[in-house]
């Protein structure tokens, strides 16, 4: 959709679908061609086609992204990836850097687990409890997780929106995707990412500690820039659009100064 020569690809994170970009899209369509899609297992995708083996690692999603770019005849794009899709875009850019003019990473993390000399925000026991809660009562888990992830008011439209898209996922698929994401470790590939990266992060985010933005900046192989926003939560483009949309537009429109 949209008009313009430059193409923007918007990729959503776990538990959401392309509707997470609803506040951003109206600002883009006059100047850019906008490509959006749902990751397998999310949104309008047919859950019967979800291949548990293919999506055991983030590479499966990266191959999907490259296929979508090829099918859409995209020769170069500005890629905006939220949460796990920040790392999916980074992975895809390693094999096809020519397709990515730049990557805008929103709330991205290369690893969620703490490690020696690395603070990801979670211990393995935290994740085991999260997976067990998803297994035992998915609907109850969604109701509890959504306000924590979004931050702010429990009754907000953003919490309701995230609850809806989260609950729309088939529980066994949601668990499998969560395990793939939360157990992933992309630290080793960061140095192979050579396209310019704009790292955008909320000041307060349950899933991604603010120090992660600096970690990415230090370890990515190409030019990068960091902006920490005065927003709360893991889905700031949904919960704090008045703060986040101007920041996103600035990073989309302007390149990193040399």
Secondary structure, DSSP 4 states (H G I P E B T S, - for coil): -B-SSSEEEEE--TT--GGGGHHHHTTTTTTSEEEEEPPTTSTTS-GGG--TTGGGSTHHHHHHHHHHHHHTT-SSEEEEEETHHHHHHHHHHHH-GGGEEEEEEES--SB-B-BTTB--SB-HHHHHHHHHHHHH-HHHHHHHHHHHHH-S-TT-HHHHHHHHHHHTS-HHHHHHHHHHHHT-B-GGGGGG--SEEEEEEEEE-SSS-THHHHHHHHH-SS-EEEEEEEEESS-HHHH-HHHHHHHHHHHHHSPPP-
